[in-house]
Amino acid sequence: MTEDNLPAAKGRGSAIRPPNRFESKHREPDLEQVADDVEYLESLRSTPTQFISDDSKSIVSSNDSPDVFFRFSVNPYRGCAHGCSYCYARPTHEYLGLDAGLDFESKIFVKHRAPELFRDWLARESWQPEYIAFSGVTDCYQPAEREYQLTRGCLEVALEARQPVGVITKNALVTRDIDLLAEMAHFNTISVSISVTTLDAKLAATMEPRTSAPHAKLRAIRDLTDAGIPITAMIAPVIPGLTDSEVPAILEAVAAAGAVSASYIVLRLPRNVRPVFLEWLERTQPSRKQLVESRIRSTRDGDLNNPNFGSRMRGDGEIADQIRQTFNVFARKHSLDADLEPLSTEHFRRPTPSSGQLRLF
């Protein structure tokens, strides 16, 4: 018996530890000697979350991808306990010597100095204010945020500086910070994007096990909207053969909750996201596995992933075109097809750096 023969870890999206592409060796546990020890095998299903201090010297990352509209992002955490089986960020854990499966969702690196580092970034004389995404990689409102409140600390800095920020999350925890977000909205320096992947609570519970349930996401959209905060609903990702049929219903639901804009991304399976997602699909959706895999390939030139800029977010081919047309029709029907007003930089005020040193001029 090996680890792959075991049931999935409780509350986890991944049940495997795919080999790290940067490591020459990979350990595979041999459990043959304990095959009859039911209690011990059951204990292996419990994978506790570990929080590890991250001593990064910078908190703002930059990218030059033509597929995203922002250049800078803030990521207070590495790894994500949400455990979404499809998460494109999973391979980033391999740079830390860990795996893109269970390690990614159970070993969370915490940047305790995030608000201080963000303050110092904005305080630089060279900084010319522009949009910054929270977050560009892992979710800034993942479960760790309840305890560490690093995203809130960074938002407090952004509010002080009147720095334009766009929050992207799958977690209704964002409503905890309505007080800050509403004040930022007064200066048009905040937008919030909430990802609603499915309205099927049972599917969500296995596919994205530690995100907020669909009804909680819709409630968060309503609460934020009522506070005057502009909301974009993201269907990210749309999974061909599994959730693509939900696009009309999701758009109707988010519009009813108060969203003013919507967007979508077709499933991407880069590097070691692929084995994690395929294992999840076989384990939880065995009767649909062949159809889903076939339709994913139909949007990716016969492969499971196409990394090419310009098409990797939307896919190609007939199925991808059907998703695009369906989204466009129903987004227009529910008045979700307009772009949000650009966030403002006119109110920006360079904050005092964490050293407390004031500028002479």
TACOR-V694061 format. One record per residue. N is the residue number from 1. RES is the residue in one letter. SS is DSSP state (alpha for helix, beta for strand, coil for the rest). PHI is phi in whole degrees, -180 to 180 (* if undefined). BURIAL is I if it has 24 or more other ideal C-beta (glycine too) atoms within 12 Angstrom, else O. Layout:
N|RES|SS|PHI|BURIAL, N|RES|SS|PHI|BURIAL
//
This chain:
1|M|coil|*|O, 2|T|beta|-119|O, 3|E|alpha|-58|I, 4|D|alpha|-68|O, 5|N|alpha|-87|O, 6|L|coil|-83|I, 7|P|coil|-63|O, 8|A|coil|-64|I, 9|A|coil|-63|I, 10|K|coil|-63|O, 11|G|coil|72|I, 12|R|coil|-118|I, 13|G|coil|-81|I, 14|S|coil|-99|I, 15|A|coil|-114|I, 16|I|coil|-131|I, 17|R|coil|-126|I, 18|P|coil|-62|I, 19|P|coil|-56|O, 20|N|coil|-68|I, 21|R|coil|-67|O, 22|F|coil|-95|O, 23|E|coil|-104|O, 24|S|coil|-84|O, 25|K|coil|-124|O, 26|H|coil|-137|O, 27|R|coil|-88|O, 28|E|coil|-124|O, 29|P|coil|-67|O, 30|D|beta|-107|O, 31|L|coil|-106|O, 32|E|alpha|-60|O, 33|Q|alpha|-72|O, 34|V|alpha|-118|O, 35|A|coil|-60|O, 36|D|coil|-99|O, 37|D|coil|-91|O, 38|V|alpha|-60|O, 39|E|alpha|-63|O, 40|Y|alpha|-67|O, 41|L|alpha|-63|O, 42|E|alpha|-65|O, 43|S|alpha|-65|O, 44|L|coil|-69|I, 45|R|coil|-76|O, 46|S|coil|-91|O, 47|T|coil|-115|I, 48|P|coil|-67|O, 49|T|coil|-82|I, 50|Q|beta|-109|O, 51|F|beta|-110|I, 52|I|beta|-120|O, 53|S|beta|-67|O, 54|D|coil|-114|I, 55|D|coil|-97|O, 56|S|coil|-55|I, 57|K|coil|-92|O, 58|S|coil|-137|O, 59|I|coil|-116|I, 60|V|beta|-102|I, 61|S|beta|-105|I, 62|S|beta|-123|O, 63|N|coil|-144|O, 64|D|coil|-123|O, 65|S|coil|-70|O, 66|P|coil|-75|O, 67|D|coil|-90|O, 68|V|coil|-123|I, 69|F|coil|-88|I, 70|F|coil|-110|I, 71|R|coil|-99|O, 72|F|beta|-121|I, 73|S|beta|-147|I, 74|V|beta|-115|I, 75|N|coil|-129|I, 76|P|coil|-70|I, 77|Y|beta|-132|I, 78|R|beta|-115|I, 79|G|coil|83|I, 80|C|coil|-152|I, 81|A|coil|-73|I, 82|H|coil|-56|I, 83|G|coil|70|I, 84|C|coil|-61|I, 85|S|coil|-64|I, 86|Y|coil|-100|I, 87|C|coil|-61|I, 88|Y|coil|-67|I, 89|A|coil|-84|I, 90|R|alpha|-51|I, 91|P|alpha|-63|I, 92|T|alpha|-65|I, 93|H|alpha|-70|I, 94|E|alpha|-68|I, 95|Y|alpha|-67|O, 96|L|alpha|-98|O, 97|G|coil|82|O, 98|L|coil|-113|I, 99|D|coil|-105|I, 100|A|coil|-85|I, 101|G|coil|-96|I, 102|L|alpha|-64|I, 103|D|alpha|-59|I, 104|F|alpha|-58|I, 105|E|alpha|-100|I, 106|S|alpha|-122|I, 107|K|beta|-115|I, 108|I|beta|-104|I, 109|F|beta|-90|I, 110|V|beta|-113|I, 111|K|coil|-92|I, 112|H|coil|-60|O, 113|R|coil|-93|I, 114|A|alpha|-53|I, 115|P|alpha|-62|I, 116|E|alpha|-65|I, 117|L|alpha|-66|I, 118|F|alpha|-66|I, 119|R|alpha|-58|I, 120|D|alpha|-66|I, 121|W|alpha|-64|I, 122|L|alpha|-71|I, 123|A|alpha|-80|I, 124|R|coil|-65|O, 125|E|coil|-64|O, 126|S|coil|-80|O, 127|W|coil|-75|O, 128|Q|coil|-106|O, 129|P|coil|-59|I, 130|E|coil|-152|I, 131|Y|coil|-55|I, 132|I|beta|-126|I, 133|A|beta|-90|I, 134|F|beta|-116|I, 135|S|coil|-121|I, 136|G|coil|-90|I, 137|V|coil|-122|I, 138|T|coil|-95|I, 139|D|coil|-73|I, 140|C|coil|-74|I, 141|Y|coil|-115|I, 142|Q|coil|-65|I, 143|P|coil|-51|I, 144|A|alpha|-59|I, 145|E|alpha|-65|I, 146|R|alpha|-58|O, 147|E|alpha|-89|O, 148|Y|alpha|-87|I, 149|Q|coil|53|I, 150|L|alpha|-76|I, 151|T|alpha|-64|I, 152|R|alpha|-60|I, 153|G|alpha|-60|I, 154|C|alpha|-69|I, 155|L|alpha|-66|I, 156|E|alpha|-62|I, 157|V|alpha|-66|I, 158|A|alpha|-62|I, 159|L|alpha|-64|I, 160|E|alpha|-59|I, 161|A|alpha|-86|I, 162|R|coil|55|I, 163|Q|coil|-88|I, 164|P|coil|-68|I, 165|V|beta|-137|I, 166|G|beta|-118|I, 167|V|beta|-90|I, 168|I|beta|-125|I, 169|T|beta|-155|I, 170|K|coil|-112|I, 171|N|coil|-118|I, 172|A|alpha|-67|I, 173|L|alpha|-58|I, 174|V|alpha|-55|I, 175|T|alpha|-68|I, 176|R|alpha|-57|O, 177|D|alpha|-102|I, 178|I|alpha|-56|I, 179|D|alpha|-59|O, 180|L|alpha|-72|I, 181|L|alpha|-64|I, 182|A|alpha|-66|I, 183|E|alpha|-69|O, 184|M|alpha|-65|I, 185|A|alpha|-62|I, 186|H|alpha|-60|O, 187|F|coil|-101|I, 188|N|coil|55|I, 189|T|coil|-120|I, 190|I|beta|-145|I, 191|S|beta|-139|I, 192|V|beta|-128|I, 193|S|beta|-113|I, 194|I|beta|-113|I, 195|S|beta|-87|I, 196|V|coil|-119|I, 197|T|coil|-85|I, 198|T|coil|-155|I, 199|L|coil|-100|I, 200|D|coil|-86|I, 201|A|alpha|-63|O, 202|K|alpha|-67|O, 203|L|alpha|-64|I, 204|A|alpha|-60|I, 205|A|alpha|-65|I, 206|T|alpha|-98|I, 207|M|alpha|-80|I, 208|E|coil|-139|I, 209|P|coil|-62|I, 210|R|coil|-117|I, 211|T|coil|-85|I, 212|S|coil|-72|I, 213|A|coil|-64|I, 214|P|alpha|-53|I, 215|H|alpha|-66|O, 216|A|alpha|-71|I, 217|K|alpha|-65|I, 218|L|alpha|-64|I, 219|R|alpha|-65|I, 220|A|alpha|-64|I, 221|I|alpha|-59|I, 222|R|alpha|-64|I, 223|D|alpha|-63|I, 224|L|alpha|-69|I, 225|T|alpha|-61|I, 226|D|alpha|-62|O, 227|A|coil|-89|I, 228|G|coil|86|O, 229|I|coil|-101|I, 230|P|coil|-69|I, 231|I|beta|-118|I, 232|T|beta|-104|I, 233|A|beta|-96|I, 234|M|beta|-111|I, 235|I|beta|-97|I, 236|A|beta|-141|I, 237|P|beta|-98|I, 238|V|beta|-85|I, 239|I|coil|-105|I, 240|P|coil|-57|I, 241|G|coil|84|I, 242|L|coil|-127|I, 243|T|coil|-120|I, 244|D|alpha|-63|I, 245|S|alpha|-70|I, 246|E|alpha|-85|I, 247|V|alpha|-52|I, 248|P|alpha|-60|I, 249|A|alpha|-68|O, 250|I|alpha|-64|I, 251|L|alpha|-64|I, 252|E|alpha|-63|I, 253|A|alpha|-68|I, 254|V|alpha|-71|I, 255|A|alpha|-67|I, 256|A|alpha|-64|O, 257|A|alpha|-80|I, 258|G|coil|118|I, 259|A|coil|-60|I, 260|V|coil|-112|I, 261|S|beta|-154|I, 262|A|beta|-149|I, 263|S|beta|-149|I, 264|Y|beta|-149|I, 265|I|beta|-138|I, 266|V|beta|-81|I, 267|L|coil|-47|I, 268|R|coil|-116|I, 269|L|coil|-129|I, 270|P|coil|-72|I, 271|R|coil|43|I, 272|N|coil|-84|I, 273|V|alpha|-69|I, 274|R|alpha|-58|I, 275|P|alpha|-65|I, 276|V|alpha|-65|I, 277|F|alpha|-67|I, 278|L|alpha|-66|I, 279|E|alpha|-66|I, 280|W|alpha|-61|I, 281|L|alpha|-63|I, 282|E|alpha|-68|O, 283|R|alpha|-75|I, 284|T|alpha|-108|I, 285|Q|coil|-132|I, 286|P|coil|-60|O, 287|S|coil|-74|O, 288|R|coil|-110|O, 289|K|alpha|-56|O, 290|Q|alpha|-62|O, 291|L|alpha|-64|O, 292|V|alpha|-62|I, 293|E|alpha|-62|I, 294|S|alpha|-62|O, 295|R|alpha|-74|I, 296|I|alpha|-62|I, 297|R|alpha|-61|I, 298|S|alpha|-67|I, 299|T|coil|-96|I, 300|R|coil|-130|I, 301|D|coil|55|O, 302|G|coil|87|O, 303|D|coil|-104|O, 304|L|coil|-96|I, 305|N|coil|-155|I, 306|N|coil|-131|I, 307|P|coil|-82|O, 308|N|coil|-68|O, 309|F|coil|-59|O, 310|G|coil|95|O, 311|S|coil|-124|I, 312|R|coil|-67|I, 313|M|coil|-84|I, 314|R|coil|-116|I, 315|G|coil|81|I, 316|D|coil|-132|I, 317|G|coil|98|I, 318|E|alpha|-64|O, 319|I|alpha|-64|I, 320|A|alpha|-62|I, 321|D|alpha|-65|O, 322|Q|alpha|-64|I, 323|I|alpha|-63|I, 324|R|alpha|-61|I, 325|Q|alpha|-66|O, 326|T|alpha|-62|I, 327|F|alpha|-59|I, 328|N|alpha|-61|O, 329|V|alpha|-63|O, 330|F|alpha|-81|I, 331|A|alpha|-66|I, 332|R|alpha|-66|O, 333|K|alpha|-59|O, 334|H|coil|-102|I, 335|S|coil|57|O, 336|L|coil|-112|I, 337|D|coil|-98|O, 338|A|coil|-93|O, 339|D|coil|-76|O, 340|L|coil|-70|I, 341|E|coil|-62|O, 342|P|coil|-57|O, 343|L|coil|-71|I, 344|S|coil|-94|O, 345|T|coil|-111|O, 346|E|coil|-70|O, 347|H|coil|-97|O, 348|F|coil|-58|I, 349|R|coil|-131|O, 350|R|coil|-62|I, 351|P|coil|-76|I, 352|T|coil|-70|O, 353|P|coil|-65|O, 354|S|coil|-63|O, 355|S|coil|-70|O, 356|G|coil|84|O, 357|Q|coil|-70|O, 358|L|coil|-83|O, 359|R|coil|-78|O, 360|L|coil|-74|O, 361|F|coil|-130|O
//
